[in-house]
Amino acid sequence: MDKAEALRRIGAEGHVVPVSQSFVVDSFRPEDAWGVVRLFYAVYGDAYPIDTYYIPEKIIEANGSGALHTVVARTASGDIVGQAACFRSSAPFAGLLEAGLGLVLPAYRNTFAAMNLLRYTMQELPPRIGVDALFGESVSHHPIMQKFSKAFGCKVVGLEINLMPAATYAKEKTLFSRVACVFDFKSYRDRPQLIHLPEVYRETFAFLREDLDIVREIAVADQPLPAGKATRVAELYYDFAQVGRFNVMELGEDFADSAARLDQQATARGLKVAQCYLNLADPCNGAAVEILRQRGYFMAGYLPRWFDSDAILMQKLWSEPDFESMRLHTAKAKTLLDIIRRDWERAQAAAVG
């Protein structure tokens, strides 16, 4: 079954979930798969950019393999009125999962479904699946998930400007510009480590680390790019969202050429956002940051355990950010927005590519 066939079946069956049913929050069972598909369709229509969540067999397969750990709000009749999940996404470190995919049927948003789904995902699930840390991306056009994330101990470590297209939220009919996401982080089992910080962002990173439950030794990232080595980049493209994510697995003397190539590919694919993740264990990352800054990149976050070692997120936009539309919940997120906005303005002036 593919997405188109699944959508035809949903349209033909005309299933309606009765309101005011009681429900329990529980781990996913294979028989929940169609209810999950109906839920995604009810909330997003056919606009959600990942086909997996419209195809029951793929949802079952992903949960069976451990790539996805779905949590559902299930009624006695078997209807799925909400869901959340932990899952492997773009972080290279297998011990860092993304927490997200939280959605609730409109008729059940006045219940405790969202809160209980997040509680299960953040408190009960991690010890069972043995993760070191979780990260999440809370949308900025409303503060609800930001509030929930804070309530369960997540800390703000980044702000992904213009991450999602307004079309993703077409059913809300209130969005006309791309949506930023707050990058949240929660540690369950830390690995103390030495990190090398670019001097230009040293104070910003001190601010971002101050409320994190992690132990770090700090050095300056002041080494030149290594001669005789080639840069290795793991490239991820999300064409619907017009986003490219570039995990720099190893820095080499050719990083300037690699950055130019990635920009050319971004332009050719019509990307609106490029995200470049640099490993802070590498004392050469400061030189790479300066190359990216000259190409119009700006700092968007500090990401603990991204490579198992920590990362800096540098971001470049091919679309105008709507800073004024962001509804940020925490004082830390609001301060970070001011920092990022100034760095974006500097990047605009410095861009050469």
Secondary structure, 3 states (H helix, E strand, C coil): CCHHHHHHHHHHHCCCCCCCCCEEEEECCHHHHHHHHHHHHHHHCCCCCCHHHHCHHHHHHHHHHCCEEEEEEEECCCCEEEEEEEECCCCCCCCEEEEEEEEECHHHCCCCHHHHHHHHHHHHHHHHHCCCEEEEEEECCCCHHHHHHHHCCCEEEEEEEEEECHHHHHHHCCCCCCEEEEEEEEECCCCCEEEEECHHHHHHHHHHHCCCCCCEEEEECCCCCCCCCCCEEEEEEECCCCEEEEEEEECCCCHHHHHHHHHHHHHHHCCCEEEEEEECCCCCHHHHHHHHHHCCCEEEEEECCCCCCCEEEEEEECCCCCHHHCCCCCHHHHHHHHHHHHHHHHHHHHCCC
